[in-house]
Amino acid sequence: MPTSTEVKRPLVDLYSDTITLPTAEMRAFMAKAPLGDEQKGEDPSVNELTGLVATLLDKESAVFLPSGTMCNEIALAVHTRPGDEVLADATAHVINFETGGPAALSGVTVRGLPGVRGVFTREQFAAAVRLPSRYAPRTSGVIVEQTSNAGGGTIWPLDTVAEVTSIAREHGLWTHMDGARLFNASVASGVRPAAYARHFDSVFVDLSKGLGAPVGGLLAGTREFVEAAWRVKQRWGGAMRQAGVIASAGVYALRHHVDRLAVDHENARLLAEGLAGIPGVAVEPEHVETNIVLFDVGGTGLTAAEFGRRTHAEHDVRVSVFGPTTIRAVTHLDVTAEQLPLAVEAIARTAASGTR
Ligand SMILES: Cc1ncc(COP(=O)(O)O)c(C=O)c1O
């Protein structure tokens, strides 16, 4: 039951895994978190969180930041010089959803490689690295998004990660993992987070997605890297005070909400199977590897924008618009298996209301 301070939720909210509310247990844990001045390194809860994440990723150090976007952008600011070029998949968050941050904040371009569902190959990567030239931008680093959000929750296989990052090292490039959903990849594949992370100079993990914490991300790497990241954090106004109030939610989430991501993955698979039977809707359940389901509604005669609007306004089920005819549905802590038939029915009704 929502409290008076919370907005009314849709019947089923598949908009994103970012919309979860802290559970009662998480709130209780947050309420008694020991606090101090984060900028001075005196907040015990933040220190516990950064220590926990550094250990999980097997990195020397980590810094707590208000958002995942800030984690990615600070990593770029530390790793690059103005005029550099960075390589990433064309669907990458850093290219499409960070308001041109790499150009605006660090003076770098990010070139998108045409991978399959967000994952490019070692051959594509090797061909894209520029030879040193007086005329060309310097290819300086690579970003791998684990899992690929706009690719549909696709897991970067460990072998591909190892191949791409080893080519990067041969060329003297830095490597960064946007691990907004690294724990989803890890739970689904059985590969430890540190086994992915060891291939990268810097790694970001998000607390406010599948883990169900309300705020924040962590950026991890060597002590020297994190020290440099702290300077940018301070400059950009990301240094906080009694941030243990929110950091403690991350501690709680890492202790209690990682293994349960398997439930979200199973729910996403069931949802995709349910959608597969709907006329006019194209979905490939075999491509659902984690908690994201992409489907195409072009066959209903509706645009994705209109499809999403009708599903929400007429059936109280919220999804997100990801392309002219592409819809994204995401499962998370606040979606139960019992809700899935309601979502499938809502989507089927919207599909039937199309002009097909
Ligand atoms: C792959 C990926 N990277 C980075 C981010 C940015 O995270 P935040 O919303 O915490 O800024 C997101 C958020 O949706 C994401 O999906």
The ligand as an SDF file (V2000), in Angstrom:
LIG
                    3D

 16 16  0  0  0  0  0  0  0  0999 V2000
   23.6950    0.6840  -19.1570 C   0  0  0  0  0  0  0  0  0  0  0  0
   23.4870    1.8940  -18.3100 C   0  0  0  0  0  0  0  0  0  0  0  0
   24.5360    2.6500  -17.9820 N   0  0  0  0  0  0  0  0  0  0  0  0
   24.4100    3.7450  -17.2110 C   0  0  0  0  0  0  0  0  0  0  0  0
   23.1880    4.1320  -16.7360 C   0  0  0  0  0  0  0  0  0  0  0  0
   23.0930    5.3870  -15.9120 C   0  0  0  0  0  0  0  0  0  0  0  0
   22.6800    5.1530  -14.6230 O   0  0  0  0  0  0  0  0  0  0  0  0
   21.9410    6.3030  -13.7650 P   0  0  0  0  0  0  0  0  0  0  0  0
   20.5130    6.2910  -14.1850 O   0  0  0  0  0  0  0  0  0  0  0  0
   22.1660    5.8470  -12.3510 O   0  0  0  0  0  0  0  0  0  0  0  0
   22.6140    7.5920  -14.0670 O   0  0  0  0  0  0  0  0  0  0  0  0
   22.0560    3.3830  -17.0690 C   0  0  0  0  0  0  0  0  0  0  0  0
   20.7070    3.8120  -16.5810 C   0  0  0  0  0  0  0  0  0  0  0  0
   19.6970    3.4760  -17.1170 O   0  0  0  0  0  0  0  0  0  0  0  0
   22.2050    2.2370  -17.8800 C   0  0  0  0  0  0  0  0  0  0  0  0
   21.1520    1.4860  -18.2430 O   0  0  0  0  0  0  0  0  0  0  0  0
  1  2  1  0
  2  3  1  0
  2 15  2  0
  3  4  2  0
  4  5  1  0
  5  6  1  0
  5 12  2  0
  6  7  1  0
  7  8  1  0
  8  9  2  0
  8 10  1  0
  8 11  1  0
 12 13  1  0
 12 15  1  0
 13 14  2  0
 15 16  1  0
M  END
$$$$
